[in-house]
Amino acid sequence: MLGFEDVMKADLSGMAKAAADWTEMARKYEAVQHRLENEVLSVTGNGGLWLGSTASAANQHVLFTKQQTIDAQTEAKAVASIITDAHGDFESAQNKLKQTVEDARNDGMKVTGTGTVVFDVAALDPATKAAYRHEPDYQRERNEAAGRWAQKIKVYLEEATAADQRAALKLRRAAKVGDLVNQFNGQAVGGGDVADGTRAAELAQRLKDGGKLSPEELAELNNLMKANSGSPEYGRTLLTALGPEGTLLLADELELRINDRDGKLKGEYGELQTNLANTVAGATRDPKSPFYQEFRKGLQEAGVKNINKRHFGGGAEPIYGYQTLATLLQHGNAGYGKEFLNDLGTDIVNAERGDKNRWSSHQFNGPRPDLVHDPVDGVLKLMGQNPEAATMFLDPKSPGADDRLKYLLRDREWPTSYVNTLYGPPIMDKTTHQAGLAAALEAAATGDVPGEGTHHGGPHTPAQARVMQGAIDALDADGKGAEVHEDLRRPLANALSDYVDDTHRILSEHVSNAAHDGAWEENGAGHLGGTSDHLVRVIRGVSEEPEAYATLYNAERAKSAEIISGLPADPRVNDGDRTLPGQRVGTALGAYDAVRSSVFLDEKDDRMEWAEKTGELVSSISGTATGFIPEAGDVVGGLADQGINSWVDHVKEEAQHKGNLDTSNGHQASLTQSKQMVLEWGTDHGYGENAQIVDQISASMDTGHDTGYNNAAIALGRNGQK
């Protein structure tokens, strides 16, 4: 690898001059060519005055010399192009390195002449220096920061080194270094993305066909791939040469070599797999380009072909192109265009509608242990990392997506896998996996990448709200919203909790919601609508997982605390301005008590485990940490924390009695907690626990709780069951 000082202090002006000199050399050879044509061949040629065998011999020699001048022009132009390309690549890496060093120094780091980064303790003032020496956490944080800066420096040194290596290889090839025939290279290829794509295709074709590359050639291919993977011109050149089916065959070949027990260079093949996926990402950014349309059309054909057919036994255990493509794309890290993911998802769904068992396959594929058996779920997983793509794909108003949510959530027969037995038919695995759908749903409805902790309770776009509403409607299309696949429960809870303003309005039977039987829009923001029974059944479905119930309940208690904290304390204000919001809080929380009771009434053996886990999760998250009331501050957070211990005790008691209301008051756990919030609100505003205002609000919560609990119980088919 190039040295730190070599890159930092390199004077690149010489490269620009060298490129100009080689361009001028090509011009001079062109002038020689014209002189030979106009002044010499006119004499030695058949139309000249010089005749005979000597003239013929001289003419052949001049023709050869003329061709050499043409070849010399080609070689000189190629060298100039290579140097120009290298100049740009090296300068880019150098600039990024210099900026990183400057940023590191601004962060208090010292960067040595070898690129080593250490925290510059000597630059601290005496007080800070003393604090640094006595605070291990401070020292650790600064040391970790130094390590991160050092890693960034290493990345850009590697980038500069790779540019240098690419240029060296290209120059040696253009000049035919080592060729015993001492002639100019008339086939010399210059620099640039298209030239790099052409060379990469030459090497990749050999791999695709099962051939071998030397370690040096494999390193060269990886260098070209990594440096150009974001370039549309490079990607189109390479993928056009391979063709859609050839791209999939190459991807499959890489998967096999990575997992070959006795294979070598697995790391290099793994890097090439990532680079190929990133190349696909770069080449498919523009959905309007002719290349994109042709490549997509080719994938539609290759996607349903048996990629495994060329291998022994591949006819009996087919692996289809879309499965191979989904496997490849999982290894990319450059991000895919939303249009590409949408088109790919649409094409795969269309392909499977013609053969519902197409993706069902053997449970274990030894040579390809990472094979994505279900390409639909595989593409949905990628959409989970691209919320815009996920929303576009799942929004019922997107072109061609009107029934897509219903198809995925209710109608689709998800692929199963089988295991061959020694005797008898294969054993089918009836379990399905919908992790990709779960990730895409959460991303599409919230606009956030799952797991990044960025859900803040909205606002949401109309398209996002249509996805969330569409999921609720699809799951409860036949009143079976309580039947939610286990992979979907926590992600759906995460998404629903992000709509706590809307779910509170729906569950509290807010009169304004009666005007909206589905997703609706106000001031450019999207909202959920519909009756509470659909929402209650879906909440019940996701609440099979204690983590999901805790997520939803934490959001609602935070919302309730926000409402209670905003109640007017002035006794001159109309009582209804306090009691009506209090009643709605009670109604919403009553629905959550009914959902929890339903879980216990189902006679599950793990009731106590569910209760203990839920109690642990709810009590371990403070109101200020829920994230759904980011602007409310500590006051609301303090209210949300009121009565937590009592709530946990009531839930455990209810679990012991199977949710039976005749022997347990656990069904009022949320009501009790909300009343604790009101008492705290009264204390904050100078009212005692017996104050009429506090009592009125508390009584309104009683009324609301009964309504919410009973309505939810009916929605869940309990018919008054206690």
Secondary structure, DSSP 8 states (H G I E B T S, - for coil): ---HHHHHT--THHHHHHHHHHHHHHHHHHHHHHHIIIIIHHHHSTTSS--SHHHHHHHHHHHHHHHHHHHHHHHHHHHHHHHHHHHHHHHHHHHHHHHHHHHHHHTTEEE-TTS-EEE-GGGS-HHHHHHHHT-HHHHHHHHHHHHHHHHHHHHHHHHHHHHHHHHHHHHHHHTTTT-SS-S--TT----SHHHHHHHHHHHHHHHHTT----HHHHHHHHHHHHHHTT-HHHHHHHHHHHHHHHHHHHHHHHHHHHT-TT-S-HHHHHHHHHHHHHHHHHHTS-TTSHHHHHHHHHHHHHTTSBGGGGSTTTTTS--BHHHHHHHHHTT--S---HHHHHHHHHHHHHHHHT-TTTT-EES--TT-TT--S-HHHHHHHHHTT-HHHHHHHH-TTSTT-TTHHHIIIII-----EEE--SSSS-EEE-----HHHHHHHHHHHHSS-TTSS---S----HHHHHHHHHHHHHHTTTS-TT---HHHHHHHHHHHHTTHHHHHHHHTT-GGGGG-SS-EEETTEEE--S-HHHHHHHHHHHTTSHHHHHHHHHHHHHHHHHHHHTS---TTS-THHHHHHHHHHHHHHHHHHHHHHHHHHT--TTHHHHHHHHHHHHHHS-GGGSSS-TTT-HHHHHHHTTTHHHHHHHHHHHHHTTT-TTT--GGGHHHHHHHHHHHHHHHHTT--TT-HHHHHHHHHHHHHHHHHHHHHHHHTT-TT--
